[in-house]
Amino acid sequence: MEMRPFPVRRVALRCLALLLVPLLGAAEPRIGSVKTFRPEASVLRQGSDQPLAVGTEIFRGDTVVTRSEGAVGITFIDGTVLSLGPETRFVLDDFVFRPAERDVSFVSQVMQGTATFLSGAIGRIAPEAVKIRTPTAVLGLRGTKILVEVK
């Protein structure tokens, strides 16, 4: 009886695939995308500064930065619309949108500049889950539209 060689390469690849599956599922889901854009804007993501363009995906933890001529419009998956003016630094601290479980959250920071926030489903489901921080205050949602200017 002839013995075939043990398929080490095939077994190793299958083991590697099994190890990577949980990591692929752990990737952060997209929470929004850039709909309008004027140059001189970028997103800081995991220590990397990346230029923005129409269609750029936005993720929880991103910091969106506009420079002197920059402006950005972002639409989030719950329908929230965010507009950032020139010289703005906006941090997306937390975003959860699981409406079936009523598990929703939109927590962000305007560190400098101007931001206009038009609430979507999160603001309708749980207005108390929307918080916009500035260096001196925390704003809660008590309507549908917020305009913030931080100097």
C-alpha positions in Angstrom: 0.0 0.0 0.0 1.4 3.3 -1.1 1.1 6.3 1.3 0.4 9.8 0.0 2.2 12.7 1.4 0.4 14.7 4.1 -1.1 17.9 2.5 0.7 20.3 4.8 0.1 23.3 2.6 -3.7 22.7 2.3 -4.1 22.2 6.0 -2.1 25.3 6.8 -4.2 27.4 4.4 -7.4 26.1 5.9 -6.2 26.9 9.5 -5.2 30.4 8.4 -8.6 31.0 6.9 -10.3 29.8 10.1 -8.2 32.2 12.1 -9.0 35.2 9.8 -12.7 34.8 9.6 -13.4 36.3 13.1 -11.1 39.3 12.1 -13.0 40.0 9.0 -16.3 40.1 10.9 -14.8 42.5 13.4 -14.2 45.2 10.8 -16.1 48.4 11.6 -19.1 48.9 9.3 -19.4 52.0 7.2 -21.6 54.6 9.0 -21.8 57.2 6.2 -20.2 58.6 3.1 -19.1 62.0 1.7 -21.8 63.4 -0.6 -20.4 66.9 -1.2 -16.8 68.1 -1.0 -14.6 71.1 -1.6 -10.9 70.5 -1.6 -8.7 70.8 1.3 -10.4 68.3 3.5 -9.3 64.9 4.9 -10.1 62.2 7.3 -7.8 61.0 10.0 -8.3 57.3 10.4 -6.1 55.0 12.5 -3.2 57.5 12.5 -3.3 58.1 8.7 -4.4 61.3 7.0 -6.4 60.5 3.9 -7.8 63.0 1.4 -11.6 63.1 1.0 -13.6 62.8 -2.2 -17.2 62.3 -3.0 -18.0 58.7 -2.1 -15.4 58.4 0.6 -16.7 56.0 3.3 -16.9 57.3 6.9 -16.4 55.1 9.9 -16.8 55.3 13.7 -13.7 56.9 15.2 -12.9 59.0 12.1 -11.8 62.7 12.5 -12.9 64.9 9.6 -10.7 68.0 9.0 -11.4 70.8 6.7 -8.8 73.5 5.9 -9.2 77.2 4.9 -11.0 76.5 1.6 -12.5 73.1 2.6 -16.1 72.0 3.2 -17.7 68.6 3.5 -21.2 67.2 3.4 -21.7 63.7 4.9 -24.9 61.6 4.9 -25.1 58.8 7.5 -26.8 55.5 7.2 -29.7 56.7 9.5 -30.3 59.7 7.2 -28.5 62.3 9.3 -26.9 65.0 7.2 -23.8 66.8 8.5 -22.2 69.8 6.8 -18.8 71.1 7.9 -17.4 74.5 7.0 -13.8 75.7 6.5 -11.3 75.3 9.3 -13.3 72.5 11.1 -12.2 69.5 13.1 -15.0 67.0 13.7 -14.6 63.7 15.6 -17.0 60.8 15.3 -16.7 59.2 18.8 -19.6 56.7 18.6 -22.2 55.7 16.1 -24.6 52.8 16.6 -27.7 52.2 14.4 -29.6 49.1 15.2 -33.2 50.5 15.2 -34.9 47.1 15.5 -33.3 46.8 19.0 -33.7 50.5 19.7 -29.9 50.5 20.1 -28.8 53.9 18.6 -26.2 56.5 19.4 -24.5 59.5 17.7 -21.8 61.0 19.8 -19.4 63.5 18.3 -17.1 66.4 19.0 -16.7 69.7 17.2 -13.2 70.8 18.2 -13.1 73.9 16.0 -15.0 75.4 13.1 -18.6 75.2 12.0 -21.0 72.2 11.7 -24.6 71.9 10.8 -26.4 68.8 11.9 -29.8 67.7 10.5 -31.0 64.7 12.5 -32.0 61.4 10.9 -33.6 58.3 12.4 -31.4 58.3 15.5 -32.7 61.7 16.5 -36.3 60.5 16.0 -35.9 57.2 17.8 -33.9 58.5 20.8 -33.1 62.2 20.7 -31.2 61.7 24.1 -28.7 59.4 22.2 -27.5 62.4 20.1 -24.7 64.3 21.8 -22.3 66.9 20.2 -19.5 68.0 22.4 -17.5 71.2 22.1 -14.5 72.2 24.2 -16.8 74.0 26.5 -20.3 72.3 26.3 -22.3 69.2 25.4 -25.2 69.8 23.2 -28.2 67.5 23.2 -30.8 67.2 20.4 -34.1 68.9 21.1 -35.3 69.3 17.6 -34.0 68.3 14.2 -31.3 70.9 13.4 -28.2 72.1 15.2 -25.7 74.7 14.1 -22.4 74.8 16.0 -19.6 77.2 15.8 -16.4 76.8 17.8 -13.7 79.4 17.7 
